[in-house]
């Protein structure tokens, strides 16, 4: 039984009775699963590459609590404060993305990280939640004032971020940001003719990426020709799925983590399948789906266009990242180095996702509509 009374008007008391506690519980469960999977998958990887056995475990058990505190802190904010925070985060991330092109670490032909001591920061992870909120504000502001160039500003901002991602290059992240922008534009009232037009543009961009970037071409060729030796990780992941069966081989009993270079990161879903089985994997997929649907339904019930568009953008990021990671592991799409939210090892990813989920919790609190940020859904033209 909670000790916080409904009449408590303090910051924490007001937050407790307005925040979506069910959504918090589901996110907390996902974070718990992530901690368990890190304990299971990362020691073998650390030993294989010469680190201390619990190197990745210790680091991730720092990132996860930090992410939880950040998420809870951000969830206390008002929608206006979330906008200010998003602007600050996005602006800083864009500056660091530009810096990455000059002083960034070159890893497998891509410059996506900046090193600060023993920690490597990936700025593009933080530009996603910031962009989703700022673009939502621009789109919704345009609906309040036809003279405000919200559509043009949101599109220009998207093109800047997409260009920086392509220069790194990070085509997968660019596609995620493109999907966020397209979904938000559609919710804000994009005509169907332009919807189909954008679809053809994205299709053309994907085809162009195949011919422009060697690593994209290699991954797609590998996907359509499983006999290529480069598909080693995917082959081992599929074997792990078969070995796990319905109920798995038991915690710590899997062998795929001993041979997969990215068993603690991009292919951690394969470790989960081998050790915990198909049933647990399906439950994990269901948990992701429930988080997304709960956030979207809560935003829709709020009746504010800004909140709906912002939460939709944040949830599209979250869902796409999970889908891409799991689909790559299952050989349903060409592999893409993208972490499984809150499950895979990764400091930048964990903190950035926690920031995004904190924004979702803040925006979906039971607060009155702020007419200066969005517009009631009822006023939205057909």
VOBA-1610 file (N, C-alpha, C; in pm, whole numbers, padded with zeros to 5 digits, always signed):
BEGIN
Unk+00085-00120+00000Unk+00000+00000+00000Unk+00088+00125+00000Unk+00059+00215-00088Unk+00140+00336-00097Unk+00116+00429+00021Unk+00221+00499+00063Unk+00210+00594+00174Unk+00190+00736+00123Unk+00180+00754-00010Unk+00161+00886-00068Unk+00012+00910-00088Unk-00042+01008-00017Unk-00186+01036-00025Unk-00219+01111-00154Unk-00342+01095-00199Unk-00386+01165-00320Unk-00388+01316-00302Unk-00398+01359-00178Unk-00400+01504-00151Unk-00260+01564-00141Unk-00157+01479-00153Unk-00020+01527-00146Unk+00010+01613-00268Unk+00040+01741-00248Unk+00065+01834-00360Unk+00213+01858-00384Unk+00299+01781-00319Unk+00443+01794-00343Unk+00477+01745-00484Unk+00599+01775-00529Unk+00641+01733-00662Unk+00632+01583-00680Unk+00683+01508-00582Unk+00681+01362-00590Unk+00539+01308-00576Unk+00462+01367-00486Unk+00323+01322-00469Unk+00241+01343-00594Unk+00254+01462-00653Unk+00181+01490-00777Unk+00227+01396-00887Unk+00356+01371-00896Unk+00410+01280-00998Unk+00355+01139-00980Unk+00351+01092-00857Unk+00309+00954-00832Unk+00166+00928-00879Unk+00078+01027-00861Unk-00062+01006-00898Unk-00094+01045-01042Unk+00005+01092-01116Unk-00020+01128-01256Unk+00060+01043-01354Unk+00171+00983-01309Unk+00254+00905-01400Unk+00189+00769-01426Unk+00221+00711-01541Unk+00167+00579-01577Unk+00251+00471-01507Unk+00202+00423-01394Unk+00279+00328-01315Unk+00289+00192-01383Unk+00188+00155-01461Unk+00195+00028-01535Unk+00307+00030-01638Unk+00321+00144-01705Unk+00429+00157-01803Unk+00565+00151-01733Unk+00575+00213-01617Unk+00700+00208-01540Unk+00734+00064-01500Unk+00633-00011-01459Unk+00656-00149-01418Unk+00708-00231-01537Unk+00647-00213-01653Unk+00690-00290-01771Unk+00833-00252-01812Unk+00866-00124-01808Unk+01002-00082-01841Unk+01099-00137-01738Unk+01060-00134-01609Unk+01144-00190-01504Unk+01169-00338-01523Unk+01068-00411-01566Unk+01084-00555-01593Unk+01182-00577-01707Unk+01174-00493-01809Unk+01266-00504-01922Unk+01410-00478-01877Unk+01428-00378-01791Unk+01561-00348-01740Unk+01614-00464-01655Unk+01528-00527-01577Unk+01568-00644-01498Unk+01615-00757-01589Unk+01540-00783-01695Unk+01579-00886-01792Unk+01715-00852-01853Unk+01736-00723-01882Unk+01863-00680-01936Unk+01979-00709-01842Unk+01958-00686-01712Unk+02062-00716-01614Unk+02094-00865-01610Unk+01990-00949-01613Unk+02010-01094-01611Unk+02085-01140-01735Unk+02048-01087-01851Unk+02113-01127-01976Unk+02258-01080-01982Unk+02287-00964-01925Unk+02425-00918-01921Unk+02510-01013-01837Unk+02456-01056-01722Unk+02527-01152-01637Unk+02551-01284-01709Unk+02458-01321-01795Unk+02468-01450-01864Unk+02558-01445-01986Unk+02548-01338-02065Unk+02614-01336-02196Unk+02752-01274-02197Unk+02777-01175-02111Unk+02899-01096-02129Unk+03028-01157-02071Unk+03026-01237-01963Unk+03153-01289-01911Unk+03234-01368-02013Unk+03169-01452-02091Unk+03241-01532-02192Unk+03304-01442-02297Unk+03234-01337-02338Unk+03288-01244-02436Unk+03409-01171-02379Unk+03399-01125-02252Unk+03509-01052-02188Unk+03634-01139-02179Unk+03619-01264-02140Unk+03734-01354-02127Unk+03797-01380-02263Unk+03714-01393-02366Unk+03767-01424-02499Unk+03853-01312-02555Unk+03822-01187-02521Unk+03898-01075-02577Unk+04001-01020-02477Unk+04021-01092-02365Unk+04130-01058-02274Unk+04095-00963-02161Unk+03966-00933-02139Unk+03927-00848-02028Unk+03899-00933-01904Unk+03882-00864-01792Unk+03838-00932-01671Unk+03701-00995-01695Unk+03675-01108-01627Unk+03551-01183-01652Unk+03427-01097-01642Unk+03422-01010-01543Unk+03301-00931-01520Unk+03316-00785-01567Unk+03405-00765-01665Unk+03429-00630-01717Unk+03300-00565-01767Unk+03229-00635-01857Unk+03107-00579-01915Unk+02992-00577-01813Unk+02990-00675-01724Unk+02886-00679-01621Unk+02894-00557-01531Unk+03015-00528-01484Unk+03033-00413-01394Unk+02995-00283-01463Unk+03038-00267-01588Unk+03006-00144-01661Unk+02856-00130-01684Unk+02791-00240-01723Unk+02647-00232-01749Unk+02568-00211-01621Unk+02616-00263-01510Unk+02549-00242-01382Unk+02574-00102-01327Unk+02654-00024-01397Unk+02664+00120-01372Unk+02568+00193-01464Unk+02565+00152-01591Unk+02478+00218-01690Unk+02330+00202-01656Unk+02289+00082-01616Unk+02147+00058-01591Unk+02091+00142-01475Unk+02154+00143-01358Unk+02104+00232-01251Unk+02107+00379-01291Unk+02212+00419-01363Unk+02218+00558-01410Unk+02102+00588-01503Unk+02070+00492-01590Unk+01956+00508-01681Unk+01824+00517-01605Unk+01809+00434-01502Unk+01686+00438-01422Unk+01669+00573-01355Unk+01776+00624-01295Unk+01768+00754-01228Unk+01737+00866-01326Unk+01800+00860-01445Unk+01773+00960-01548Unk+01628+00953-01593Unk+01578+00832-01616Unk+01440+00814-01661Unk+01341+00870-01558Unk+01361+00837-01433Unk+01271+00886-01329Unk+01280+01038-01313Unk+01402+01091-01323Unk+01419+01235-01312Unk+01349+01309-01426Unk+01365+01259-01548Unk+01301+01323-01663Unk+01149+01311-01655Unk+01099+01200-01598Unk+00954+01180-01590Unk+00887+01282-01498Unk+00965+01351-01416Unk+00910+01454-01327Unk+00881+01585-01401Unk+00935+01599-01522Unk+00927+01726-01594Unk+00789+01751-01654Unk+00759+01878-01676Unk+00638+01916-01749Unk+00665+01905-01899Unk+00560+01902-01984Unk+00582+01897-02128Unk+00672+02010-02179Unk+00655+02130-02124Unk+00740+02241-02168Unk+00886+02215-02133Unk+00911+02164-02013Unk+01048+02134-01973Unk+01107+02021-02057Unk+01024+01926-02095Unk+01071+01819-02183Unk+01118+01877-02316Unk+01046+01977-02367Unk+01086+02042-02491Unk+01222+02110-02476Unk+01240+02182-02367Unk+01368+02249-02344Unk+01482+02147-02333Unk+01457+02039-02261Unk+01558+01935-02247Unk+01590+01872-02382Unk+01486+01845-02462Unk+01506+01785-02594Unk+01589+01876-02684Unk+01562+02006-02676Unk+01638+02101-02758Unk+01785+02100-02716Unk+01810+02097-02586Unk+01947+02095-02535Unk+02019+01967-02577Unk+01952+01853-02561Unk+02012+01725-02593Unk+02038+01715-02743Unk+01940+01753-02823Unk+01956+01743-02968Unk+02067+01837-03018Unk+02070+01960-02968Unk+02173+02054-03009Unk+02312+02004-02974Unk+02327+01952-02851Unk+02456+01898-02810Unk+02496+01777-02892Unk+02399+01691-02922Unk+02428+01570-03000Unk+02470+01605-03142Unk+02406+01706-03203Unk+02443+01746-03339Unk+02585+01800-03342Unk+02620+01883-03242Unk+02757+01937-03234Unk+02857+01822-03221Unk+02827+01724-03137Unk+02918+01611-03118Unk+02923+01522-03242Unk+02811+01511-03316Unk+02814+01434-03439Unk+02906+01498-03543Unk+02904+01630-03549Unk+02996+01700-03638Unk+03140+01676-03593Unk+03163+01685-03461Unk+03297+01661-03407Unk+03343+01518-03433Unk+03250+01425-03431Unk+03283+01284-03454Unk+03347+01264-03591Unk+03300+01341-03690Unk+03356+01328-03825Unk+03502+01371-03831Unk+03545+01450-03732Unk+03682+01502-03730Unk+03771+01425-03634Unk+03721+01401-03513Unk+03805+01339-03408Unk+03750+01206-03361Unk+03650+01152-03430Unk+03587+01028-03386Unk+03673+00905-03405Unk+03640+00800-03333Unk+03709+00672-03344Unk+03664+00600-03471Unk+03757+00545-03544Unk+03727+00467-03664Unk+03716+00320-03624Unk+03593+00268-03629Unk+03568+00128-03595Unk+03499+00061-03713Unk+03568-00033-03776Unk+03515-00107-03890Unk+03471-00013-04002Unk+03548+00092-04024Unk+03520+00184-04134Unk+03418+00291-04104Unk+03368+00299-03980Unk+03267+00399-03943Unk+03319+00484-03828Unk+03289+00612-03832Unk+03329+00703-03724Unk+03204+00752-03653Unk+03162+00677-03551Unk+03037+00706-03480Unk+03060+00736-03332Unk+03183+00719-03283Unk+03207+00731-03140Unk+03316+00834-03112Unk+03301+00901-02999Unk+03404+00989-02944Unk+03445+00932-02809Unk+03574+00919-02789Unk+03622+00861-02663Unk+03646+00968-02559Unk+03593+00944-02439Unk+03619+01027-02322Unk+03678+00937-02214Unk+03811+00932-02207Unk+03875+00841-02113Unk+03848+00697-02152Unk+03789+00622-02058Unk+03759+00481-02084Unk+03619+00461-02142Unk+03546+00569-02163Unk+03408+00560-02211Unk+03400+00614-02353Unk+03334+00540-02441Unk+03312+00582-02580Unk+03167+00625-02595Unk+03146+00749-02637Unk+03011+00804-02652Unk+02969+00801-02798Unk+02846+00756-02823Unk+02790+00758-02958Unk+02683+00868-02963Unk+02715+00988-03013Unk+02621+01100-03009Unk+02491+01075-03085Unk+02496+00995-03191Unk+02375+00972-03270Unk+02265+00905-03190Unk+02301+00832-03083Unk+02198+00770-02999Unk+02113+00876-02929Unk+02174+00990-02896Unk+02104+01094-02821Unk+02028+01190-02911Unk+02065+01194-03039Unk+01994+01285-03128Unk+01853+01235-03155Unk+01831+01104-03143Unk+01700+01047-03175Unk+01588+01096-03083Unk+01600+01082-02950Unk+01490+01131-02864Unk+01473+01282-02873Unk+01584+01355-02883Unk+01573+01500-02895Unk+01501+01541-03023Unk+01536+01478-03133Unk+01472+01510-03261Unk+01323+01477-03258Unk+01284+01364-03199Unk+01144+01324-03196Unk+01058+01429-03126Unk+01106+01483-03015Unk+01028+01581-02939Unk+01026+01716-03010Unk+01140+01763-03059Unk+01145+01893-03125Unk+01066+01891-03256Unk+01076+01784-03333Unk+00998+01773-03456Unk+00849+01772-03425Unk+00810+01703-03317Unk+00669+01702-03277Unk+00620+01842-03243Unk+00704+01919-03173Unk+00667+02057-03140Unk+00651+02141-03267Unk+00742+02126-03361Unk+00735+02202-03486Unk+00609+02166-03565Unk+00579+02036-03573Unk+00461+01992-03647Unk+00333+02045-03581Unk+00323+02030-03449Unk+00202+02072-03379Unk+00188+02224-03378Unk+00301+02294-03370Unk+00297+02440-03374Unk+00244+02489-03509Unk+00280+02420-03615Unk+00230+02453-03748Unk+00078+02439-03756Unk+00021+02345-03681Unk-00125+02326-03682Unk-00196+02438-03609Unk-00128+02503-03516Unk-00187+02617-03445Unk-00178+02746-03525Unk-00071+02759-03604Unk-00047+02882-03678Unk-00001+02846-03819Unk-00087+02867-03917Unk-00054+02832-04055Unk+00066+02910-04108Unk+00097+03023-04045Unk+00209+03104-04092Unk+00343+03055-04036Unk+00339+02971-03936Unk+00462+02920-03877Unk+00518+02808-03965Unk+00645+02818-04008Unk+00701+02719-04103Unk+00745+02590-04034Unk+00655+02530-03957Unk+00690+02411-03880Unk+00728+02293-03966Unk+00652+02269-04074Unk+00682+02156-04162Unk+00820+02173-04225Unk+00848+02294-04271Unk+00976+02321-04336Unk+01092+02307-04238Unk+01076+02359-04116Unk+01182+02350-04017Unk+01207+02205-03974Unk+01099+02129-03955Unk+01115+01988-03917Unk+01184+01909-04027Unk+01149+01938-04151Unk+01211+01869-04264Unk+01358+01906-04278Unk+01390+02035-04261Unk+01529+02078-04267Unk+01613+02016-04157Unk+01556+02008-04037Unk+01626+01946-03925Unk+01650+01798-03952Unk+01549+01731-04006Unk+01564+01590-04042Unk+01674+01570-04146Unk+01678+01654-04248Unk+01778+01640-04353Unk+01919+01663-04299Unk+01934+01757-04205Unk+02065+01781-04144Unk+02113+01657-04068Unk+02024+01602-03985Unk+02061+01486-03904Unk+02087+01365-03993Unk+02002+01344-04094Unk+02021+01231-04184Unk+02154+01243-04260Unk+02189+01365-04301Unk+02315+01385-04373Unk+02435+01352-04283Unk+02430+01395-04158Unk+02539+01364-04065Unk+02551+01214-04041Unk+02438+01145-04034Unk+02439+01000-04015Unk+02497+00928-04136Unk+02463+00974-04255Unk+02515+00913-04376Unk+02666+00935-04387Unk+02714+01050-04342Unk+02857+01078-04349Unk+02938+00991-04254Unk+02877+00935-04149Unk+02956+00859-04051Unk+03018+00730-04107Unk+02963+00641-04183Unk+02821+00633-04217Unk+02746+00540-04121Unk+02617+00571-04100Unk+02529+00487-04019Unk+02392+00484-04087Unk+02381+00400-04188Unk+02260+00396-04271Unk+02140+00346-04191Unk+02163+00249-04103Unk+02053+00196-04023Unk+01991+00302-03934Unk+02076+00381-03868Unk+02025+00487-03782Unk+01954+00594-03865Unk+02008+00622-03985Unk+01944+00720-04073Unk+01804+00673-04112Unk+01787+00543-04136Unk+01655+00491-04170Unk+01559+00501-04052Unk+01609+00479-03929Unk+01524+00492-03811Unk+01476+00636-03795Unk+01568+00732-03808Unk+01531+00873-03798Unk+01434+00911-03910Unk+01454+00856-04028Unk+01363+00882-04140Unk+01223+00831-04110Unk+01216+00712-04050Unk+01085+00655-04015Unk+01015+00740-03909Unk+01090+00791-03812Unk+01033+00877-03709Unk+00974+01003-03772Unk+01052+01068-03857Unk+01007+01190-03923Unk+00883+01164-04009Unk+00883+01054-04084Unk+00770+01022-04172Unk+00643+00994-04092Unk+00655+00916-03984Unk+00537+00884-03902Unk+00482+01011-03837Unk+00570+01095-03786Unk+00524+01218-03722Unk+00459+01313-03823Unk+00516+01322-03942Unk+00459+01407-04047Unk+00320+01356-04085Unk+00304+01224-04092Unk+00176+01165-04126Unk+00072+01196-04018Unk+00109+01181-03891Unk+00016+01209-03782Unk-00022+01356-03776Unk+00069+01443-03819Unk+00042+01586-03816Unk-00047+01632-03930Unk-00076+01542-04025Unk-00169+01578-04133Unk-00111+01576-04272Unk-00010+01493-04298Unk+00049+01484-04431Unk-00052+01424-04529Unk-00077+01487-04645Unk-00170+01433-04745Unk-00124+01296-04795Unk-00218+01211-04830Unk-00185+01075-04873Unk-00099+01073-04998Unk-00115+01171-05086Unk-00032+01175-05207Unk+00115+01187-05169Unk+00142+01273-05071Unk+00280+01290-05026Unk+00329+01168-04948Unk+00238+01096-04883Unk+00276+00974-04812Unk+00336+00874-04910Unk+00265+00853-05023Unk+00317+00760-05124Unk+00444+00814-05187Unk+00450+00946-05205Unk+00571+01006-05261Unk+00692+00982-05172Unk+00674+01000-05040Unk+00784+00976-04947Unk+00824+00829-04945Unk+00726+00741-04963Unk+00756+00599-04968Unk+00850+00567-05083Unk+00826+00626-05198Unk+00913+00604-05314Unk+01051+00666-05291Unk+01054+00781-05223Unk+01182+00845-05194Unk+01266+00756-05102Unk+01205+00701-04998Unk+01278+00614-04906Unk+01325+00487-04977Unk+01240+00434-05065Unk+01278+00315-05141Unk+01399+00346-05230Unk+01393+00461-05295Unk+01505+00501-05379Unk+01631+00524-05299Unk+01618+00582-05180Unk+01734+00603-05095Unk+01796+00472-05050Unk+01711+00373-05019Unk+01763+00242-04977Unk+01840+00175-05090Unk+01786+00184-05212Unk+01855+00126-05328Unk+01988+00198-05351Unk+01987+00330-05337Unk+02110+00407-05356Unk+02216+00370-05254Unk+02171+00346-05129Unk+02266+00309-05024Unk+02336+00178-05058Unk+02267+00088-05125Unk+02327-00041-05164Unk+02446-00019-05257Unk+02433+00074-05350Unk+02539+00097-05447Unk+02646+00195-05398Unk+02611+00277-05298Unk+02706+00379-05252Unk+02798+00331-05140Unk+02751+00237-05057Unk+02827+00197-04939Unk+02859+00048-04946Unk+02987+00016-04942Unk+03030-00123-04956Unk+02977-00212-04844Unk+02977-00158-04718Unk+02933-00242-04607Unk+02784-00274-04616Unk+02704-00184-04673Unk+02562-00211-04694Unk+02546-00320-04800Unk+02623-00309-04906Unk+02616-00408-05013Unk+02655-00546-04964Unk+02761-00552-04883Unk+02807-00681-04830Unk+02700-00746-04743Unk+02637-00665-04656Unk+02536-00721-04566Unk+02413-00771-04642Unk+02372-00697-04743Unk+02255-00739-04820Unk+02287-00863-04902Unk+02405-00866-04964Unk+02446-00984-05041Unk+02455-01106-04951Unk+02508-01086-04831Unk+02520-01194-04734Unk+02383-01248-04694Unk+02285-01156-04684Unk+02149-01196-04645Unk+02086-01284-04752Unk+02104-01249-04879Unk+02042-01324-04988Unk+02124-01447-05029Unk+02248-01456-04982Unk+02331-01572-05014Unk+02391-01626-04885Unk+02317-01712-04813Unk+02362-01762-04683Unk+02493-01841-04689Unk+02535-01884-04809Unk+02657-01963-04820Unk+02783-01881-04800Unk+02769-01747-04806Unk+02887-01662-04788Unk+02942-01678-04646Unk+03074-01684-04634Unk+03137-01708-04505Unk+03116-01593-04408Unk+03087-01473-04462Unk+03071-01358-04374Unk+02949-01367-04283Unk+02858-01460-04313Unk+02736-01472-04233Unk+02755-01558-04110Unk+02876-01561-04056Unk+02908-01649-03944Unk+02819-01624-03824Unk+02805-01498-03783Unk+02730-01468-03661Unk+02583-01507-03674Unk+02524-01480-03790Unk+02384-01515-03812Unk+02365-01667-03808Unk+02459-01740-03869Unk+02449-01886-03868Unk+02454-01941-03725Unk+02548-01889-03647Unk+02560-01935-03508Unk+02435-01897-03428Unk+02378-01780-03458Unk+02258-01736-03387Unk+02140-01828-03417Unk+02126-01868-03543Unk+02018-01959-03580Unk+02037-02096-03516Unk+02160-02140-03506Unk+02186-02267-03437Unk+02148-02258-03290Unk+02174-02142-03230Unk+02137-02123-03089Unk+01986-02130-03071Unk+01911-02073-03165Unk+01765-02079-03158Unk+01717-02224-03164Unk+01779-02303-03248Unk+01740-02445-03259Unk+01778-02521-03132Unk+01896-02493-03079Unk+01942-02564-02959Unk+01856-02531-02837Unk+01803-02410-02832Unk+01725-02370-02715Unk+01590-02436-02704Unk+01528-02466-02818Unk+01396-02529-02816Unk+01292-02440-02747Unk+01193-02503-02686Unk+01085-02428-02622Unk+01127-02368-02488Unk+01204-02444-02409Unk+01231-02402-02272Unk+01378-02371-02244Unk+01463-02385-02343Unk+01603-02347-02327Unk+01687-02452-02257Unk+01818-02428-02259Unk+01912-02522-02197Unk+01941-02486-02052Unk+01890-02373-02008Unk+01910-02332-01870Unk+02002-02212-01860Unk+01985-02129-01757Unk+02069-02009-01741Unk+02217-02045-01732Unk+02298-01981-01815Unk+02442-02005-01814Unk+02487-02128-01889Unk+02393-02208-01942Unk+02428-02334-02006Unk+02447-02323-02157Unk+02426-02206-02213Unk+02441-02189-02357Unk+02586-02186-02400Unk+02610-02218-02526Unk+02747-02220-02580Unk+02770-02115-02687Unk+02663-02056-02740Unk+02680-01962-02850Unk+02756-01837-02805Unk+02744-01798-02680Unk+02814-01678-02631Unk+02965-01696-02630Unk+03010-01822-02637Unk+03154-01848-02638Unk+03216-01829-02775Unk+03133-01821-02879Unk+03187-01809-03015Unk+03139-01684-03088Unk+03031-01621-03041Unk+02980-01501-03107Unk+03052-01377-03055Unk+03117-01301-03143Unk+03186-01179-03097Unk+03092-01077-03034Unk+02968-01068-03082Unk+02873-00969-03032Unk+02760-01033-02951Unk+02794-01142-02880Unk+02691-01212-02803Unk+02632-01126-02693Unk+02706-01030-02643Unk+02658-00944-02534Unk+02588-00818-02585Unk+02591-00798-02717Unk+02538-00673-02773Unk+02435-00703-02883Unk+02479-00702-03008Unk+02386-00714-03120Unk+02315-00849-03127Unk+02378-00955-03074Unk+02320-01089-03085Unk+02284-01148-02948Unk+02250-01063-02855Unk+02214-01112-02722Unk+02080-01188-02724Unk+01996-01159-02823Unk+01869-01231-02835Unk+01894-01379-02863Unk+02003-01411-02934Unk+02037-01551-02960Unk+02076-01622-02831Unk+02146-01553-02743Unk+02182-01610-02613Unk+02057-01637-02531Unk+01963-01542-02533Unk+01837-01560-02461Unk+01760-01680-02515Unk+01760-01697-02647Unk+01687-01808-02707Unk+01748-01942-02669Unk+01881-01949-02666Unk+01946-02077-02636Unk+01930-02114-02488Unk+01940-02018-02399Unk+01941-02049-02257Unk+01802-02049-02194Unk+01709-01969-02250Unk+01576-01958-02188Unk+01463-02008-02278Unk+01492-02032-02405Unk+01395-02096-02492Unk+01299-02002-02562Unk+01220-02061-02652Unk+01126-01986-02735Unk+01019-01917-02652Unk+00971-01982-02546Unk+00863-01925-02464Unk+00906-01791-02404Unk+01025-01786-02346Unk+01073-01662-02287Unk+01096-01555-02394Unk+01146-01597-02511Unk+01168-01501-02620Unk+01036-01440-02666Unk+00932-01521-02677Unk+00801-01469-02715Unk+00746-01376-02607Unk+00771-01410-02481Unk+00728-01322-02372Unk+00801-01188-02379Unk+00928-01192-02419Unk+01006-01069-02433Unk+00951-00983-02547Unk+00916-01047-02659Unk+00855-00974-02771Unk+00723-00912-02727Unk+00644-00987-02651Unk+00516-00935-02600Unk+00538-00816-02507Unk+00642-00822-02426Unk+00671-00711-02335Unk+00705-00584-02413Unk+00786-00596-02516Unk+00816-00481-02602Unk+00688-00424-02662Unk+00602-00513-02713Unk+00478-00469-02776Unk+00387-00398-02676Unk+00379-00451-02555Unk+00293-00389-02452Unk+00343-00250-02414Unk+00474-00233-02406Unk+00529-00101-02373Unk+00492+00000-02480Unk+00508-00039-02607Unk+00477+00052-02718Unk+00329+00086-02721Unk+00244-00016-02713Unk+00099+00007-02721Unk+00048+00086-02601Unk+00103+00059-02483Unk+00061+00132-02363Unk+00096+00281-02376Unk+00217+00309-02423Unk+00258+00448-02439Unk+00173+00521-02542Unk+00146+00457-02655Unk+00066+00521-02759Unk-00078+00543-02715Unk-00136+00444-02647Unk-00276+00458-02604Unk-00289+00568-02499Unk-00192+00576-02411Unk-00194+00680-02307Unk-00181+00819-02371Unk-00095+00831-02473Unk-00077+00960-02540Unk-00204+00999-02616Unk-00271+00903-02677Unk-00392+00933-02752Unk-00504+00979-02660Unk-00515+00915-02544Unk-00621+00952-02451Unk-00600+01092-02394Unk-00473+01140-02395Unk-00446+01272-02343Unk-00508+01384-02424Unk-00532+01361-02553Unk-00602+01458-02636Unk-00519+01574-02686Unk-00385+01566-02677Unk-00300+01675-02723Unk-00216+01626-02841Unk-00220+01702-02951Unk-00150+01659-03072Unk+00000+01655-03052Unk+00055+01753-02982Unk+00200+01753-02957Unk+00241+01626-02883Unk+00168+01592-02777Unk+00202+01473-02698Unk+00191+01347-02784Unk+00084+01337-02864Unk+00066+01219-02947Unk+00180+01204-03047Unk+00215+01312-03116Unk+00320+01305-03217Unk+00456+01278-03154Unk+00484+01343-03040Unk+00612+01321-02973Unk+00626+01177-02922Unk+00523+01127-02854Unk+00529+00991-02801Unk+00534+00890-02916Unk+00461+00916-03024Unk+00467+00826-03140Unk+00609+00819-03195Unk+00676+00934-03205Unk+00813+00933-03253Unk+00907+00857-03162Unk+00894+00877-03032Unk+00978+00807-02935Unk+00952+00657-02937Unk+00826+00619-02950Unk+00793+00478-02951Unk+00831+00410-03083Unk+00826+00483-03194Unk+00871+00428-03322Unk+01020+00395-03313Unk+01098+00484-03254Unk+01241+00457-03234Unk+01260+00329-03153Unk+01191+00323-03040Unk+01204+00211-02948Unk+01165+00080-03017Unk+01051+00081-03086Unk+01001-00041-03150Unk+01091-00083-03266Unk+01132+00012-03350Unk+01216-00022-03465Unk+01349-00081-03421Unk+01407-00023-03316Unk+01535-00075-03268Unk+01521-00219-03222Unk+01412-00250-03151Unk+01389-00387-03106Unk+01363-00480-03224Unk+01282-00435-03318Unk+01248-00518-03435Unk+01371-00546-03518Unk+01453-00445-03544Unk+01573-00462-03626Unk+01669-00559-03559Unk+01689-00546-03429Unk+01781-00635-03359Unk+01733-00780-03365Unk+01607-00804-03332Unk+01556-00941-03330Unk+01544-01000-03470Unk+01502-00917-03567Unk+01489-00966-03704Unk+01625-01001-03763Unk+01728-00925-03728Unk+01863-00956-03775Unk+01910-01089-03718Unk+01883-01111-03591Unk+01922-01237-03527Unk+01851-01356-03590Unk+01725-01337-03629Unk+01646-01445-03688Unk+01665-01457-03839Unk+01758-01378-03894Unk+01787-01379-04038Unk+01665-01341-04121Unk+01583-01251-04068Unk+01466-01202-04140Unk+01497-01074-04216Unk+01616-01018-04194Unk+01660-00898-04264Unk+01812-00893-04257Unk+01876-00814-04343Unk+02023-00803-04336Unk+02066-00754-04198Unk+02175-00807-04144Unk+02220-00768-04010Unk+02255-00621-04003Unk+02220-00559-03890Unk+02249-00419-03865Unk+02292-00405-03720Unk+02404-00339-03698Unk+02455-00325-03562Unk+02369-00233-03477Unk+02260-00286-03423Unk+02169-00207-03342Unk+02134-00286-03217Unk+02143-00221-03103Unk+02123-00291-02976Unk+01975-00319-02949Unk+01951-00420-02865Unk+01817-00450-02819Unk+01791-00364-02695Unk+01691-00275-02700Unk+01672-00176-02592Unk+01672-00235-02452Unk+01758-00181-02367Unk+01774-00217-02226Unk+01826-00359-02205Unk+01843-00438-02312Unk+01888-00576-02299Unk+02035-00587-02337Unk+02073-00531-02451Unk+02210-00540-02498Unk+02303-00453-02414Unk+02431-00490-02413Unk+02532-00408-02349Unk+02554-00282-02432Unk+02574-00170-02364Unk+02604-00045-02435Unk+02566+00075-02351Unk+02662+00159-02319Unk+02635+00274-02234Unk+02554+00381-02304Unk+02597+00423-02424Unk+02525+00529-02496Unk+02382+00488-02524Unk+02364+00363-02570Unk+02231+00314-02603Unk+02141+00309-02479Unk+02193+00256-02369Unk+02113+00243-02247Unk+02069+00378-02195Unk+02162+00473-02188Unk+02130+00606-02134Unk+02033+00679-02227Unk+02056+00670-02358Unk+01969+00739-02454Unk+01827+00682-02453Unk+01815+00551-02444Unk+01682+00489-02439Unk+01611+00526-02309Unk+01686+00528-02198Unk+01628+00570-02070Unk+01579+00715-02079Unk+01655+00800-02145Unk+01613+00939-02165Unk+01482+00945-02243Unk+01474+00866-02351Unk+01352+00864-02432Unk+01231+00813-02354Unk+01251+00707-02275Unk+01140+00653-02196Unk+01100+00749-02084Unk+01196+00823-02029Unk+01162+00925-01931Unk+01075+01034-01992Unk+01107+01071-02117Unk+01025+01169-02188Unk+00884+01117-02211Unk+00874+00988-02246Unk+00741+00928-02267Unk+00661+00932-02137Unk+00724+00895-02025Unk+00654+00897-01895Unk+00612+01039-01858Unk+00696+01136-01888Unk+00662+01275-01857Unk+00547+01325-01943Unk+00551+01295-02071Unk+00449+01346-02164Unk+00315+01277-02147Unk+00315+01154-02097Unk+00189+01079-02083Unk+00131+01090-01942Unk+00188+01173-01858Unk+00128+01194-01726Unk-00009+01260-01742Unk-00096+01241-01644Unk-00233+01294-01650Unk-00231+01443-01619Unk-00182+01522-01717Unk-00171+01666-01701Unk-00266+01737-01796Unk-00309+01859-01764Unk-00394+01934-01856Unk-00319+01969-01983Unk-00394+01988-02093Unk-00335+02024-02221Unk-00271+02161-02211Unk-00147+02172-02260Unk-00078+02301-02266Unk-00093+02356-02407Unk-00181+02450-02424Unk-00210+02500-02557Unk-00093+02564-02626Unk+00012+02602-02551Unk+00129+02662-02614Unk+00223+02559-02674Unk+00200+02431-02643Unk+00287+02327-02695Unk+00221+02249-02807Unk+00096+02216-02790Unk+00029+02135-02890Unk-00109+02189-02920Unk-00190+02107-02984Unk-00327+02145-03014Unk-00417+02027-02986Unk-00536+02047-02929Unk-00624+01935-02898Unk-00653+01852-03023Unk-00659+01722-03005Unk-00684+01632-03120Unk-00813+01667-03188Unk-00911+01715-03111Unk-01041+01748-03169Unk-01035+01859-03271Unk-00931+01943-03266Unk-00917+02054-03357Unk-00838+02017-03481Unk-00795+01893-03490Unk-00711+01851-03600Unk-00797+01835-03727Unk-00763+01901-03839Unk-00841+01885-03962Unk-00830+01745-04015Unk-00934+01703-04085Unk-00934+01571-04145Unk-00839+01567-04265
//
